[in-house]
Amino acid sequence: MIIVMKAGAPKDEATAIMKELEDKGLQPMPLYGVERTVIAVIGEERDLSIGHLESFKGVEKVMRVVEPYKLVSKSSKASTTIVEINGVKIGSDQIAAIAGPCSIESEEQMDKVASSISQLGIKIMRGGAYKPRTGPYSFQGMGKEGLEILQKTAKKYNLATVTEILDIRDLDNICEKADMLQIGARNMQNFELLKEVGKTKKPILLKRGLMATIEELLLAAEYILAHGNPNVVLCERGIRTFEKAVRNTLALATVPLVKELSHLPIIVDPTHGTGKRSLIEPMTKAAIACGADGFIVEVHPNPSEAKSDAQQQLTPDEFAILMENIKPIVKAMNKTL
């Protein structure tokens, strides 16, 4: 159930309704917008009277939500949520560009990447300190040392950072060192992890699972919002299909469909979506053209020597060319970089 307050209704009117809901054993989740407040009702609501709630002062309307996800639904909030990081407003008219290596490997490597992307105006850098790898003998990341390098490099170049969290036990340390937490494809349905990052106020980059449906992606986001964190950015990174010519099948129809269903911003990862360096630029252009709020790509100073995903990382020069070549698409979509 969604309770929509009248435009300009004072906060105490919403507070009175939330107290009523709490007295009935329900959990009210307020979503504060620029003009109005929307209250999502969590819990068993079969005995809740719409007429009774609509009688409260300041209420414009009450609606039952059919979708299993309430807080992320477009029904609960018509305008797109904007998640701001280091001056980049993800979900606005600004295309968010996030770049950096798959894995943090050394201070020298990170300095070269940070220097090159900052010169292009990039304000958010990705870098993996903890790496989920299919094989147990593959490079697993530098861990805490990698986080230290990430934080030090970002501070030097005034960059915000995105890094993946794999384990709840690392949450406090990663929250201290990074600006945005990534929930990777393999952890999209790690529900205990989703609950814990939901208790933080850190922006969350939630990637679609390898074989997850769009509804499952939105329900994963619902876990985070239901535990108090509204700062979620969705990410389409391709799904596993029978096709072997590319690493994954990059399902760009996800972008406009999610925008019909949810108020959360969504970006695209053409790096993992294709697994091929030559396909990253055209799929980045396609992502922007279909309405994505941004993109995240892997950049390494020397991809051939990368300890992970060498075949899908761009050099700094290749990334600079990409940033130049997407400008006409960005302009055609009435967006800015």
Steps between C-alpha positions, in 0.01 A plus 500: 500500500618852416377815673553816295500825696377826353760734353640716777338301781690568824717225646289459813205383290712221355631424850143450629426244228826316564415473870161353409670240281755412767220456756353239264832311486593626153822663386464838327780595260485870409643616167556874515475678167549863407127578501334215687555203728404145410466234769542135406338252738697183577324205664166322498251763385189300418309649793612852425218725380579731208206721596629537856846603381361744244314675782826614656593863453748559218433175313437534127442132415569144611583224252559128527819397318470185291875456447692299762746789522346808658778741586676481164177513303410795283168498685673615817699776334437646157825695466835327450713467811824693470806353668776760530868406529781753480280745311375238254121473516411151384141503377506861381569642153866427559646177364705343778832356380682259731839359400791309646672162501339166568746435784722725709851368439744770617531868590669570168217337303229690687687831472527465123129420466388775737719759328370411154128488584507814716644693205185402306274638771408162651410535867426140602761224485437127532752250630468151643679427829309176556436294187248215462666257263358181354824310559654482850854547363427822311607839637259586782597865546725683745236530772567760770821614334307562180245709687779714643641557151153582365434757772844659473484531120146635500590766754797612289284552189177605676308194379214310659538121505294189432615161623334163545408351836491120527480440872301666778812486719670753272211747506632751755845517342368540146249765611790693653718477189252518208220734393273247327456130568454260211288189538624280217303264281586196711374670818182656365295251702726486804212622711690539827756718323220705342346556844830616647583749223141617535582611854771731369439826319774432248397505132463145371571379146286189459591284202257260336571133568632267232159340448272735694171628367422872510248435777769324705733798449233739625421276796870496591491880497186483715701324773741795512228765507294305753794518741525876473736582212335679205830566319495213253623503139410196290741360243432285195817299439373228270352158569618149423337343193589228248707750299877444525628767261480758779557463874139585580191618314460871571124542532457872436119471497541478876571873515173643362298225668650571842423866446135408445492291817726681746621843607855375557772613258664234284841491333656246262825302516606430140832356620350192668203511267720412202840390628657640183698823484381576146133489603519734799469828309204402276311353796572807711346711225201266483456515877486880496263495202253271678486727805762373745597744774866415457755229437788324673802372306834345586819694424854369558835663411619176339211251452725223368666484842178521704455234766132463411275559197786611273299458179225741601686798645566819305828688499484864617534613136215274387284632783577858397384419146181344638424810706543718193295276272198476731453878511263514197280228654495678834400825328231326293346366823498854648745392766836626623821328607 
